[in-house]
C-alpha cells in the first residue's frame, strides 16, 4: 500500500478563477473529467479546498493544478460530496488517479455514495469516519480502481490475501472494500491497544514489521504514510472545531475548553 501524488500543469486564468468567491451549488470540473459538487471553496497553498456541506465541517482538498474549471451546479445533482465523470457516471473520489496506479474506469461497478459507505462502516466498527476517509485518501486518492505495484487493490488498498481473510470477494466493489478495510483497521487498533500510530504503520507495512521493530518500522514510506494520515485527520478535526466555534453564540455556563479530537503525534518520527 502506498500513496502517490499526481501533478498536472496549470494556467494563470484558471488560478484566477479558483481564487474568486464561490457561491453555493458550484461544481469543480477536474482535468480527468470528474467533477465535485460543493457549497464553497478557497485556495489554501497549492490546493483548492472544496467545502462539501453548508456548515463547512467537511471538505476535500484538490490540487489546484488538477482543476480544469468551475461551473454552476445543475439542480438535482445529488450529494455534494460525490464526484461524477463527464459522462455522468459516478466516481468516489476527489483526486486524479495517482501516478503508478492503474485505472480502468467504473463500468459495471455499483455506484453508492462513498460518504454513506464510510459512515455505515465506521458506525459498525466504532471508528471516526474522518479517520477512515483519511486512510482512503492516503491509500488510493479515492480511486476505486487503484492498484499499487505491490498488488494492493481498491479504495483502502487491500492486498489479495488480506481481502480474502476479510471476506472481500471483489476489492474493486467500493462497499466491500470499505467494509473490509474499516474492519481491518479496527482489528489493528484493538491489537495495538488503540495506538493509532502503530495501527496505521501495521496497515501500511504489515503487523509482522511492527512487531519485528517494536513499533513503527524505520521505512521512509511507512513513516511518511502515517504522517500523512495523522495530518489529514488532525486537519479535519481542527476544521470541525473551528466550524462549531463560529456557530456558537456564547459559551455554555461553566464550560471549559475540551478536547478537539486532534491526535498529537509526530507520526513520521514517532517514538515506538
ChimeraX attribute file (.defattr): number of C-alpha atoms within 10 A of each C-alpha:
attribute: neighborCount
match mode: 1-to-1
recipient: residues
	/A:1	24
	/A:2	20
	/A:3	22
	/A:4	15
	/A:5	14
	/A:6	14
	/A:7	12
	/A:8	11
	/A:9	8
	/A:10	13
	/A:11	9
	/A:12	8
	/A:13	9
	/A:14	15
	/A:15	17
	/A:16	9
	/A:17	13
	/A:18	22
	/A:19	13
	/A:20	11
	/A:21	9
	/A:22	19
	/A:23	11
	/A:24	16
	/A:25	19
	/A:26	21
	/A:27	23
	/A:28	25
	/A:29	21
	/A:30	25
	/A:31	15
	/A:32	14
	/A:33	15
	/A:34	24
	/A:35	27
	/A:36	27
	/A:37	28
	/A:38	27
	/A:39	21
	/A:40	20
	/A:41	24
	/A:42	16
	/A:43	17
	/A:44	13
	/A:45	9
	/A:46	11
	/A:47	17
	/A:48	22
	/A:49	20
	/A:50	27
	/A:51	22
	/A:52	24
	/A:53	18
	/A:54	13
	/A:55	13
	/A:56	17
	/A:57	17
	/A:58	17
	/A:59	19
	/A:60	20
	/A:61	18
	/A:62	22
	/A:63	22
	/A:64	22
	/A:65	19
	/A:66	22
	/A:67	26
	/A:68	20
	/A:69	16
	/A:70	18
	/A:71	13
	/A:72	13
	/A:73	17
	/A:74	11
	/A:75	7
	/A:76	6
	/A:77	14
	/A:78	11
	/A:79	16
	/A:80	20
	/A:81	22
	/A:82	21
	/A:83	29
	/A:84	20
	/A:85	17
	/A:86	13
	/A:87	8
	/A:88	12
	/A:89	13
	/A:90	20
	/A:91	26
	/A:92	23
	/A:93	25
	/A:94	25
	/A:95	26
	/A:96	22
	/A:97	21
	/A:98	19
	/A:99	12
	/A:100	15
	/A:101	18
	/A:102	15
	/A:103	14
	/A:104	8
	/A:105	14
	/A:106	18
	/A:107	9
	/A:108	7
	/A:109	14
	/A:110	13
	/A:111	15
	/A:112	15
	/A:113	18
	/A:114	21
	/A:115	15
	/A:116	13
	/A:117	18
	/A:118	24
	/A:119	17
	/A:120	16
	/A:121	22
	/A:122	22
	/A:123	13
	/A:124	12
	/A:125	15
	/A:126	13
	/A:127	18
	/A:128	14
	/A:129	20
	/A:130	19
	/A:131	22
	/A:132	22
	/A:133	25
	/A:134	21
	/A:135	29
	/A:136	25
	/A:137	22
	/A:138	24
	/A:139	27
	/A:140	29
	/A:141	26
	/A:142	26
	/A:143	30
	/A:144	27
	/A:145	24
	/A:146	27
	/A:147	24
	/A:148	23
	/A:149	12
	/A:150	9
	/A:151	13
	/A:152	22
	/A:153	27
	/A:154	28
	/A:155	31
	/A:156	32
	/A:157	32
	/A:158	28
	/A:159	18
	/A:160	16
	/A:161	11
	/A:162	15
	/A:163	21
	/A:164	14
	/A:165	12
	/A:166	17
	/A:167	14
	/A:168	21
	/A:169	14
	/A:170	15
	/A:171	28
	/A:172	24
	/A:173	21
	/A:174	27
	/A:175	23
	/A:176	21
	/A:177	26
	/A:178	28
	/A:179	22
	/A:180	24
	/A:181	27
	/A:182	27
	/A:183	19
	/A:184	20
	/A:185	22
	/A:186	17
	/A:187	15
	/A:188	22
	/A:189	20
	/A:190	13
	/A:191	13
	/A:192	16
	/A:193	11
	/A:194	13
	/A:195	12
	/A:196	20
	/A:197	26
	/A:198	27
	/A:199	27
	/A:200	26
	/A:201	26
	/A:202	24
	/A:203	25
	/A:204	23
	/A:205	20
	/A:206	16
	/A:207	19
	/A:208	11
	/A:209	16
	/A:210	22
	/A:211	13
	/A:212	10
	/A:213	11
	/A:214	11
	/A:215	19
	/A:216	27
	/A:217	21
	/A:218	13
	/A:219	12
	/A:220	11
	/A:221	17
	/A:222	24
	/A:223	22
	/A:224	17
	/A:225	25
	/A:226	29
	/A:227	22
	/A:228	19
	/A:229	23
	/A:230	25
	/A:231	19
	/A:232	19
	/A:233	22
	/A:234	21
	/A:235	16
	/A:236	21
	/A:237	20
	/A:238	16
	/A:239	16
	/A:240	19
	/A:241	16
	/A:242	15
	/A:243	15
	/A:244	14
	/A:245	12
	/A:246	11
	/A:247	9
	/A:248	10
	/A:249	8
	/A:250	8
	/A:251	10
	/A:252	8
	/A:253	6
	/A:254	5
	/A:255	7
	/A:256	8
	/A:257	6
	/A:258	6
	/A:259	8
	/A:260	13
	/A:261	13
	/A:262	15
	/A:263	16
	/A:264	9
	/A:265	16
	/A:266	14
	/A:267	24
	/A:268	20
	/A:269	14
	/A:270	14
	/A:271	11
	/A:272	11
